Structures are given as structure tokens and as C-alpha cells.
């Protein structure tokens, strides 16, 4: 295998399916071919699946393959987007695919026509000729995800309805023919839930968005991403409670409810929804607001089927205040960090609160995996930071939070640490800080008045310095990116969350999410310790991600992450084993406190009232 082919195959198989190439995550535009043609196969994410399958001879050369490759303009937008998140460079792989196909054409290419049948004809009568297909090149882009427990499942058909009426007709058609289907948003789900051997329904064309600021609401179609929704809301002076930027909002709510640092004040589940429309399994269209609609109080601990496909949702808008900003409060122990975050939430302080582990801190600050690893070690061992509590809010929130904090890092210090991250990893500033504040931890000195001047002098923070950490041909683009204020503004980053996907830069992330009681903060640390042991036993890297307190400090949503190379069969096997063992471990944790709830119990019930699952043991039972 020559070097170019090897790089193309490794890159294409390394795609994490986070779908950040399907949104304008860096204000550099969106893949023109994807926006024009809609199927994921025209976006870089789908082209990676196609490239890998073509190079491994798992798909024939078809009209769909040739068209998907030809439509790529090689504009390069995806190269910066993907490198920013994963460190991968998809353009080289696409270029190699194009070159290979051109070579085949010169040799007298034999093209295989995709199969067509009466069912496909009926799908096309509903969606239009262009938007339903059985072409293997398109199908392969809907057949897998990196999760260790998922298996490649090639669908028979992919269809893209444009509106609720078309969606309902597709569902009815599947029912009449006994053909199973699954629903796909942006494909950023990585647990195998969007795979089907029958029909994959892609909602990418259902792109309606209508604001009603008088009623503080926006009606969102199933094809609108969180990033797009948040960007338009912010233009009007509002925000929505949104999660991963590439996730389609309706699908994200349906899956398990929206949770973010803003959930400390804005809640989750039904808290952020005014109404929603669903297409049921029989094709009937219903709504939450109808008398016979889904019951948002009907949470079932054992799991429940989805109330249908969410085709539209009416989402709450929250006004943005001019004085909003953030502070970071460092802690040497997780227990103390959780206590502080819980107290803030109990007192109603802050728009958003999050306890972050050093894994997140390294990923957030560093543009490369290598620098991120260095910073993780530096934070924990040199600066003695085990956790950092981010507090988002207006000046009144932040003043109150600062009064309760032992030490505070302001926004200007956070910006200096970000732009000076490369120097921070090299200059030995931690040894200087150790000597400045007596017996206090090294991070305490960073919170001293006027310390920003010393830090800036030592680190010489600048976009140029940080951009120097990436490959030469990308440095100018990174410099332009970090020259803007947004990329170092903690408030903006939490509204749009473009760097949270960096958690998968070292490999695919398997996220374990639990709701945990916070009346005893040590329980969160126990959960962390149990997961750390599980990862160690399975020889997987992992760490505590974040915890956000909710419901006036009574509960918190906690994420613990494991990382693996999804292209390595041995690591996949270890990941699969760890996921299986995690289920039994969580049941053991429930013996410590039965209020603990695994996020899997909320799956398909994201439109429930949060009280129904946060306090699931308080629900009435039959006498």
C-alpha cells in the first residue's frame, strides 16, 4: 500500500461522525456540496465512509459514488473544521478518492447501476426523484458509527422528506410494506440508534425556523441544528438551551433531553419546550398540546418507545443580558468543587454552572492533542488544579459567585491562558507561582489582583503563538480564528459549544452520563472513582468530564468519558466489555443511593418533565 493510499484510508476510517463538517462551526462556511445535495454522502463525513468502503472494495462504483465525489469542490472548509475538532485532514482522502476514480475512467470504468424496485418508486413519489435512493454509495454513508457496540448495518433505502406531510406518508408506506425504519438527524449520535436494515429517514431537508419574539419562542423543524438555532436566536438578543452544535435540535431533545451548563438555571426536558409535533408509527400526526397527545409526565424507568418522530418543536427563548461573562474557580479536589457548585445552584446564582475535569480543560485550551495532553498534566500536577468550576452569568451572578469562591480567575486570565497555552506548557510558570503565595496551591497566585500582568509577561499570549502549534499550512487560518474574541470568550463557547467535540480528538468518546444526588457531594467522587477503576481494568484511557448541578442543588448531571481507537479491533473489544460492565457497576452504585439514574433510562423520553426522572422514586405507584 503506497503512502497516499494509506493516509487516505486511515483518515477516512478515523472519522468520528461528530458531524461538525455539516454546520458552519467556525464561521468559515458550510460544505457547498452537502448543502446542495442534502444526503450525508455529499458532506465530508459521508465521503469519509465512501472513501473507506471504496478503498476496501466494499462498494461498487455506482452513479451515486461518482456524483458524490464529483460534487466536492475541494474548497477546503472541512479541513480546518475537522482539524479543529479531531486533528484529521479529510481533504487529502477526498483528493485521493477523486484521483482513483479518474484513473478508473481512463481504464474504461465499469459502473454498476443501483437496484430499483416498486418500494423505491413509491418513496420517490413522496419525496421527489432526487431524495430517495438505494445506491450503495449513499447507503454506506448511513450504515455505521464508531460506537463499540454498534454493527455496520447497510440500509435498503435512504429517504429525505421535506416536511411533516411527506414524513407521515413515508412512515405509512413503511408500515404497509412491513419495512422497518430508523430516523437520522445529523448522524452525530454514536450509539447505533440511527442504523436500520430497512429505511433510514434523514430529516436534513426539514429546515424550517420561525421566531415569535413576542411569545419568547421559536418553531424549529427537524432539520435545524443547535448551532444554527443558537446563532439566529443570538442575532435577536436571545438564547436557547442547546447542546452539541451539530446535533439536530428536535432529535437531541427526543433522545434524552437537552443538558448543558445552562441546565443549572434553564433545566432540561420539557422545561425548554412549549409544544412539539410528532409523527406516530401509524403515520398519524399529533402534538404535546393536544388532548390525546403524548403525556410528558409518563416517565418510565424501564425505558419507553419514542412517542413518534419529532417533526417540529416550539422552543423557549431566553433574553441575553449585556453584562454576561464568566469566571473560573479552581479547586484541588472534586469534593470541594461539587460543594461550591451545589451551593451556587441552591442559592439561584448563575445562568450556567459546570464542574470541569482536567480532561476538558486541556481539550478546551489546546489546538492539538499533544498540547492538550501536556496541559492536562500541567493543570493537575504543577498547578494543582483537579477541577475547575465555570460560572456563567450577568455581573450580579458573577459578583455573588466570586464572594463565595476561595479563588477566582476572570475572563481576561482565561483568555491569556488560552492564547498563551503553548508557552504555559513550556515556560515553567507554575514553579514561579508556587513561590508567590506561601502555602497556598500554585493556582491561588493566579487569582491575586494584578497577576494578569505577570502572566501575560511570562506567556506572551497571542493568536500567533497558539497557531504555531499546528501544521504550517493551517497556521494562518488558526491565527485568524483565534484573533477574534469569540473563540476565547467562555460565554460564547458555552452558547455554541464548538470545542466540546474536541473531547474525541484522541479517539472516539464513550460517554457515560448519570443523574446523581448532590446532598452528599462525595457521591459524585465515588462515581468518578468507580469509573476510573473500570477504565483501568479494561486498559482504556478515561476521566471525569463535567458535572452540572440542577434543581436547586438537589441533583446533578455527571459525565464520565472513556476514549478508544474505533479502528483498532482490540480496543473496540475492550470498549464493548467496559460498556457491558458499566451497566452492572451502575446497578451497584444505585445500592449506595437509589436516586442515581443512568441516562439510558431517559432514552426516547426527552420530552418528559425533568421532575419525573430526577425524582423518579417519588412517582406514585399502584396501591
C-alpha positions in Angstrom: 0.0 0.0 0.0 1.5 3.3 -1.0 1.7 6.2 1.4 -1.1 8.3 -0.1 -3.5 5.4 -0.1 -2.6 4.5 3.5 -3.1 8.1 4.7 -6.4 8.3 2.8 -7.7 5.0 4.3 -6.5 5.9 7.9 -8.1 9.3 7.6 -11.4 8.1 6.2 -11.7 5.3 8.7 -10.8 7.7 11.6 -13.9 9.9 11.1 -15.7 10.2 14.5 -19.1 11.0 12.9 -19.4 14.2 15.1 -21.0 16.0 12.0 -19.1 19.2 12.7 -18.5 19.4 8.9 -22.2 19.7 8.4 -22.5 23.1 10.2 -20.7 26.4 10.0 -18.9 25.8 13.2 -16.0 28.2 12.6 -17.7 31.0 10.6 -15.9 29.8 7.5 -18.9 28.4 5.7 -20.5 25.0 5.2 -19.7 22.3 2.6 -21.4 23.6 -0.6 -21.9 20.1 -2.0 -23.6 18.9 1.2 -26.0 21.9 1.4 -26.8 21.5 -2.3 -27.5 17.7 -2.3 -28.6 17.1 1.3 -27.6 13.4 1.6 -24.8 12.9 4.2 -22.8 11.2 1.4 -22.1 14.7 -0.1 -20.7 16.0 3.2 -17.1 15.2 4.3 -18.5 12.8 6.9 -20.2 10.7 4.3 -17.4 11.0 1.9 -15.1 9.5 4.5 -17.3 6.4 4.8 -17.5 6.2 1.0 -13.7 6.5 0.6 -13.0 3.8 3.2 -15.6 1.5 1.6 -14.3 2.1 -1.9 -10.6 1.6 -0.9 -11.6 -1.7 0.9 -13.7 -2.8 -2.1 -16.9 -3.0 0.0 -18.9 -1.0 -2.5 -19.0 -1.0 -6.3 -18.6 2.1 -8.5 -22.1 3.5 -8.9 -23.6 6.7 -10.2 -24.0 7.9 -6.6 -20.3 7.3 -5.9 -19.2 9.2 -9.0 -21.6 12.1 -8.3 -20.7 12.4 -4.6 -17.0 12.6 -5.5 -17.5 14.9 -8.4 -19.7 17.4 -6.5 -17.0 18.0 -3.9 -15.4 21.4 -4.9 -12.2 20.8 -2.8 -12.9 24.2 -1.2 -11.1 23.1 2.0 -13.7 24.3 4.5 -13.8 20.8 6.0 -10.0 20.6 6.5 -10.0 23.4 9.1 -13.3 22.3 10.7 -12.2 18.7 11.1 -8.6 19.5 12.2 -10.0 21.9 14.8 -12.1 19.1 16.4 -10.2 15.8 15.7 -6.8 16.7 14.1 -7.8 14.9 10.9 -7.4 16.3 7.4 -10.2 14.9 5.2 -9.3 16.9 2.0 -6.4 14.6 1.3 -8.6 11.5 1.5 -11.2 13.1 -0.8 -8.5 14.1 -3.3 -7.2 10.6 -3.4 -10.7 9.2 -4.0 -11.2 11.6 -6.9 -7.8 10.6 -8.4 -8.6 6.9 -8.1 -12.0 7.4 -9.9 -10.4 9.4 -12.6 -7.8 6.6 -13.2 -10.6 4.1 -13.4 -12.4 6.2 -16.0 -9.3 6.2 -18.1 -9.2 2.4 -18.0 -12.8 2.1 -19.2 -14.8 2.2 -15.9 -17.5 -0.4 -15.5 -20.3 1.2 -13.5 -22.9 -0.8 -11.6 -26.4 0.6 -11.6 -28.2 0.5 -8.2 -31.2 -1.8 -7.7 -34.6 -0.2 -8.0 -38.0 -1.6 -7.1 -41.6 -0.6 -6.6 -41.0 0.5 -3.0 -38.3 2.9 -4.0 -40.6 4.2 -6.7 -43.3 4.9 -4.1 -40.7 6.6 -1.9 -39.7 8.9 -4.7 -43.4 9.7 -5.5 -43.5 11.1 -1.9 -40.2 12.9 -1.7 -39.3 13.6 -5.3 -36.9 11.6 -7.5 -33.7 13.1 -6.1 -34.4 12.5 -2.4 -34.9 8.7 -2.1 -32.2 6.2 -3.1 -30.9 2.7 -3.0 -27.5 3.5 -4.4 -24.8 1.6 -2.3 -22.5 4.6 -2.2 -25.2 6.6 -0.4 -26.3 3.7 1.7 -22.8 3.1 3.1 -22.8 6.6 4.5 -25.8 5.7 6.7 -24.6 2.3 7.7 -22.3 2.7 10.7 -21.0 4.8 13.6 -17.9 4.5 15.9 -19.6 3.1 18.9 -18.1 -0.2 20.1 -21.5 -1.9 20.5 -22.9 -0.9 17.1 -22.5 -3.1 14.0 -22.4 -1.9 10.4 -25.9 -2.2 9.1 -26.5 -1.3 5.4 -30.0 0.1 4.9 -32.0 -0.9 1.9 -33.1 2.7 1.2 -32.4 6.3 2.4 -35.1 8.9 2.1 -35.2 12.6 2.8 -38.7 14.0 3.4 -39.1 17.8 3.2 -42.0 18.4 5.7 -44.3 16.7 8.2 -46.7 15.6 5.5 -44.0 13.8 3.5 -42.6 12.3 6.7 -46.0 10.9 7.6 -46.5 9.4 4.2 -43.1 7.7 4.3 -44.0 6.2 7.7 -47.3 4.9 6.4 -45.6 3.4 3.4 -43.1 1.5 5.6 -46.0 0.3 7.7 -48.0 -1.0 4.7 -44.9 -2.9 3.4 -43.7 -4.2 6.8 -40.3 -2.5 6.3 -38.5 -1.2 9.4 -37.1 2.3 9.6 -34.9 4.4 11.8 -34.7 8.2 11.9 -31.5 10.1 11.5 -30.7 13.7 12.4 -27.2 14.9 11.6 -25.7 11.5 12.3 -23.9 12.8 15.4 -25.5 10.0 17.5 -22.7 7.5 18.1 -24.6 4.6 19.8 -26.0 2.7 16.8 -29.5 4.2 17.3 -29.8 5.6 13.7 -29.0 2.4 11.9 -31.6 0.2 10.1 -31.6 -2.6 7.6 -34.8 -1.2 6.1 -35.2 2.6 5.6 -33.2 5.4 7.1 -35.2 8.6 7.2 -32.9 11.6 7.1 -34.6 14.8 8.3 -31.9 17.1 6.8 -34.4 18.8 4.4 -36.9 19.7 7.2 -35.2 23.1 7.6 -37.9 25.4 8.9 -37.2 28.0 11.6 -39.7 30.7 12.6 -39.2 33.2 15.5 -42.0 34.7 17.6 -40.2 37.0 20.0 -43.4 38.4 21.4 -44.1 34.9 22.8 -40.4 34.2 23.5 -40.5 31.2 21.2 -39.1 29.7 18.0 -40.6 26.9 16.0 -37.9 24.6 14.7 -38.1 21.9 12.0 -36.4 18.6 12.5 -33.5 19.5 10.1 -32.2 22.5 12.1 -29.0 22.1 14.2 -28.4 23.5 17.6 -25.6 25.8 16.1 -28.0 27.3 13.5 -30.7 27.8 16.0 -28.5 29.4 18.6 -26.9 31.7 16.0 -30.2 33.0 14.8 -31.5 33.4 18.4 -28.4 35.4 19.4 -28.9 37.8 16.5 -32.3 38.7 18.0 -30.9 39.1 21.6 -32.0 35.7 22.9 -30.5 32.2 23.5 -31.9 28.7 23.6 -30.7 26.0 25.9 -28.8 23.9 23.3 -26.4 21.1 23.5 -23.9 19.7 20.9 -23.8 22.2 18.0 -24.0 19.7 15.2 -26.9 17.8 16.8 -30.3 18.5 15.2 -32.3 20.2 18.0 -35.6 18.1 17.8 -33.7 14.8 17.7 -31.5 15.9 20.6 -34.5 16.7 22.8 -36.2 13.4 21.8 -33.2 11.3 22.6 -32.6 12.3 26.2 -33.5 16.0 26.7 -31.1 18.9 26.4 -28.5 19.3 29.1 -25.7 21.8 29.2 -24.1 24.1 31.8 -27.2 26.3 31.3 -29.3 23.5 32.6 -28.4 24.7 36.1 -30.9 27.5 35.5 -32.8 26.5 32.4 -33.4 22.9 33.2 -33.8 20.1 30.7 -36.5 18.0 29.1 -39.9 19.8 28.9 -38.5 22.9 30.7 -37.4 24.3 27.3 -40.3 23.2 25.2 -43.6 24.9 24.6 -45.1 22.4 22.1 -43.9 19.6 19.8 -45.3 17.8 16.8 -44.8 14.0 16.3 -45.4 11.5 13.5 -46.5 8.3 15.2 -45.7 4.8 14.0 -49.0 4.6 12.1 -48.3 8.0 10.4 -50.8 9.9 12.5 -49.6 13.4 13.4 -50.1 14.5 17.0 -48.8 17.2 19.3 -48.0 17.6 23.0 -50.7 20.3 23.3 -53.4 18.0 22.0 -55.8 16.3 24.4 -54.7 12.9 23.1 -51.0 13.8 22.7 -48.1 12.3 24.5 -48.1 12.6 28.2 -44.9 14.4 29.4 -45.4 13.1 32.9 -45.4 9.5 31.9 -41.7 8.7 32.5 -40.9 5.0 32.6 -37.8 3.9 34.5 -37.6 0.7 32.5 -37.5 2.6 29.2 -40.2 3.6 26.7 -40.7 3.7 23.0 -40.5 7.1 21.4 -43.8 9.0 21.1 -43.1 9.2 17.4 -40.7 11.2 15.1 -40.4 14.8 16.3 -41.0 16.8 13.2 -41.3 20.3 14.8 -40.8 21.8 18.2 -41.7 25.2 19.7 -38.7 26.1 21.8 -38.4 28.7 24.6 -36.2 31.8 24.0 -34.3 33.4 26.9 -33.2 37.0 26.8 -29.4 37.7 26.8 -28.1 40.4 29.1 -25.3 42.9 28.1 -23.2 42.2 31.1 -22.9 38.5 30.7 -19.5 36.9 31.2 -17.8 34.0 33.1 -15.4 33.3 35.9 -13.5 30.1 36.6 -12.9 28.9 40.1 -10.1 26.3 40.5 -10.2 23.6 43.1 -7.7 21.0 44.3 -10.4 18.4 45.0 -13.5 17.3 43.2 -15.4 17.2 46.5 -14.8 20.9 47.2 -15.7 21.8 43.6 -19.0 20.0 43.8 -19.9 21.6 47.1 -19.3 25.0 45.7 -21.3 24.3 42.5 -24.1 22.9 44.5 -24.2 25.9 46.8 -24.4 28.3 43.9 -27.3 26.4 42.4 -29.1 26.2 45.7 -28.9 29.9 46.0 -30.0 30.5 42.4 -26.7 32.1 41.4 -25.6 31.8 37.8 -27.1 31.2 34.4 -24.8 28.2 33.9 -22.6 26.2 36.3 -20.2 23.3 35.5 -17.6 21.4 37.3 -15.0 20.5 34.7 -12.2 17.9 35.0 -8.7 18.5 33.6 -9.5 16.4 30.6 -12.0 19.1 29.4 -9.6 21.9 30.4 -6.8 20.5 28.2 -9.2 19.9 25.3 -10.7 23.4 25.5 -7.4 25.3 25.6 -5.2 23.3 23.2 -5.5 23.3 19.4 -3.6 19.9 19.2 -3.9 16.6 21.0 -0.2 16.7 22.0 -0.5 20.2 23.6 -3.8 19.1 25.3 -2.1 16.1 26.9 0.7 18.4 28.2 -1.8 20.8 29.7 -3.8 18.1 31.4 -0.7 17.0 33.3 0.3 20.6 34.0 -3.0 21.5 35.5 -3.2 18.5 37.7 0.4 18.1 38.8 2.0 21.6 38.5 -0.9 24.0 39.1 -2.6 21.5 41.5 -5.9 22.0 39.8 -8.1 18.9 39.9 -11.3 20.6 38.9 -12.4 23.9 37.7 -15.9 25.4 38.2 -17.2 27.6 35.4 -19.8 30.1 36.4 -21.7 31.8 33.6 -24.0 34.8 34.2 -24.5 38.5 34.4 -22.4 40.8 36.6 -24.8 40.2 39.6 -24.4 36.5 39.3 -20.7 36.7 39.0 -20.2 39.1 41.8 -22.2 36.8 44.1 -20.3 33.7 42.9 -17.0 35.4 43.4 -17.9 36.3 47.0 -18.4 32.6 47.8 -15.3 31.4 45.9 -11.9 30.8 47.5 -10.1 32.0 44.3 -11.4 33.4 41.1 -9.9 33.5 37.6 -11.5 36.3 35.5 -12.3 36.2 31.8 -9.1 38.1 30.9 -7.0 35.5 32.7 -8.8 32.7 30.9 -8.1 34.4 27.5 -4.4 34.8 28.5 -4.1 31.1 29.4 -5.8 30.1 26.1 -3.7 32.2 23.8 -0.6 31.5 25.9 -1.3 27.8 26.2 1.9 26.9 24.2 4.1 29.0 26.5 2.3 27.7 29.5 3.3 24.2 28.6 7.0 25.2 28.3 7.9 28.2 30.4 7.7 26.8 33.9 5.4 29.5 35.2 4.0 27.0 37.7 7.3 27.0 39.6 7.1 30.8 39.8 3.5 30.7 41.1 4.4 28.2 43.8 6.7 30.7 45.5 4.3 33.6 45.4 1.6 32.6 47.8 3.2 30.8 50.7 1.5 27.5 51.5 -1.4 28.1 49.1 -1.7 25.9 46.0 0.0 27.3 42.8 -3.3 28.3 41.3 -4.0 30.6 44.2 -1.4 33.1 43.0 -3.1 33.3 39.6 -6.1 34.8 41.3 -4.2 37.6 43.0 -5.0 41.2 41.9 -2.7 42.3 39.2 -1.4 38.8 38.4 -2.7 39.1 34.9 0.2 41.4 34.1 2.7 38.9 35.3 1.0 36.0 33.4 0.8 38.0 30.2 4.5 39.0 30.5 5.5 35.3 31.1 3.3 33.7 28.5 3.2 36.4 25.8 -0.3 35.2 24.8 -1.2 35.8 21.1 -3.0 34.1 18.3 0.3 33.8 16.5 1.8 31.9 19.5 -1.1 29.4 19.7 -1.3 29.0 15.9 2.4 28.0 16.0 1.4 24.6 17.5 -0.4 23.4 14.3 0.8 22.3 10.9 2.4 25.1 8.8 -0.3 25.3 6.1 -3.1 25.8 8.8 -1.3 28.3 10.9 -2.6 31.4 9.2 -6.2 30.1 9.4 -5.8 29.3 13.1 -4.3 32.7 13.7 -7.3 34.4 12.1 -9.6 32.1 14.1 -8.1 33.0 17.5 -7.7 36.7 16.6 -11.5 37.0 17.1 -12.8 37.4 20.6 -15.5 34.6 20.3 -13.0 31.7 20.4 -11.7 32.7 23.8 -15.0 34.0 25.2 -16.2 31.4 27.7 -19.8 32.6 27.5 -19.8 32.4 23.7 -18.2 29.0 23.8 -20.9 27.7 26.1 -23.6 29.1 23.9 -22.2 27.4 20.8 -20.1 24.6 22.3 -17.8 24.2 19.3 -14.9 22.9 21.3 -16.8 20.2 23.2 -16.3 17.8 20.3 -12.6 18.1 20.9 -13.1 15.5 23.6 -12.9 13.0 20.7 -9.6 14.3 19.4 -7.6 11.4 20.9 -10.1 8.8 19.8 -13.8 8.0 19.9 -15.5 9.1 23.1 -17.8 6.7 25.0 -19.7 9.0 27.3 -21.4 7.6 30.5 -24.0 10.1 31.8 -25.8 9.8 35.1 -28.0 11.9 37.2 -26.7 11.9 40.7 -27.9 13.3 44.1 -25.8 16.2 45.4 -26.8 16.3 49.1 -23.7 14.2 49.7 -21.1 15.7 47.3 -18.7 12.7 48.0 -21.1 10.5 46.0 -20.0 12.2 42.7 -16.4 11.5 43.6 -17.3 7.8 44.3 -18.9 7.6 40.9 -15.7 9.1 39.4 -13.5 6.6 41.3 -15.6 3.6 40.2 -15.5 4.6 36.5 -11.7 5.3 36.8 -11.2 1.7 38.1 -13.4 0.3 35.3 -11.4 2.1 32.6 -8.1 1.0 34.2 -9.2 -2.7 34.3 -10.1 -2.5 30.7 -6.9 -0.7 29.7 -8.8 2.3 28.4 -8.0 6.0 28.9 -10.7 7.9 30.7 -11.5 10.7 33.1 -14.2 12.7 34.7 -15.8 15.1 32.2 -18.2 17.5 33.8 -21.0 17.9 36.4 -23.8 20.5 36.3 -26.0 21.0 39.4 -29.7 21.2 38.8 -33.0 21.6 40.7 -31.6 24.0 43.3 -28.6 21.8 44.0 -30.6 18.6 44.7 -29.3 16.7 41.7 -26.6 16.9 39.1 -25.9 15.6 35.6 -22.4 13.9 35.5 -20.5 12.8 32.5 -17.5 10.3 32.7 -15.7 9.6 29.4 -13.7 6.7 28.0 -11.6 7.0 24.9 -10.7 4.4 22.3 -9.5 4.0 18.8 -12.6 2.7 17.0 -10.4 1.4 14.1 -8.5 -0.9 16.5 -10.4 -4.2 16.9 -8.7 -4.9 20.3 -9.6 -1.5 21.7 -13.2 -1.9 20.4 -13.5 -5.2 22.2 -12.2 -3.7 25.4 -14.6 -0.8 25.0 -17.5 -3.2 24.4 -16.5 -5.1 27.5 -16.3 -1.9 29.6 -19.7 -0.8 28.4 -21.2 -4.1 29.5 -19.5 -4.0 32.9 -20.6 -0.4 33.4 -24.2 -1.5 33.5 -23.6 -3.8 36.4 -21.4 -1.2 38.1 -24.2 1.4 37.9 -26.6 -1.0 39.5 -24.1 -1.3 42.3 -24.0 2.4 42.6 -27.8 2.5 43.0 -27.3 0.4 46.1 -25.5 3.4 47.6 -28.3 5.7 46.5 -31.3 4.6 44.6 -31.9 8.1 43.2 -28.9 7.6 40.8 -30.3 7.4 37.2 -28.4 6.3 34.1 -29.1 8.4 31.1 -30.2 5.3 29.2 -33.3 5.2 31.3 -34.3 8.6 29.8 -33.7 7.5 26.2 -36.7 8.3 23.9 -38.2 10.3 26.9 -36.5 13.6 26.4 -39.8 15.4 26.3 -40.7 14.4 29.8 -40.8 16.8 32.7 -37.4 16.7 34.4 -39.1 16.2 37.8 -40.5 12.9 36.6 -37.0 11.4 36.1 -34.9 13.5 38.6 -37.3 12.3 41.3 -38.3 9.0 39.8 -38.5 7.3 43.1 -41.2 9.8 44.2 -43.7 8.8 41.5 -47.0 7.3 42.7 -47.3 3.6 42.4 -50.5 1.5 42.4 -51.8 0.7 45.9 
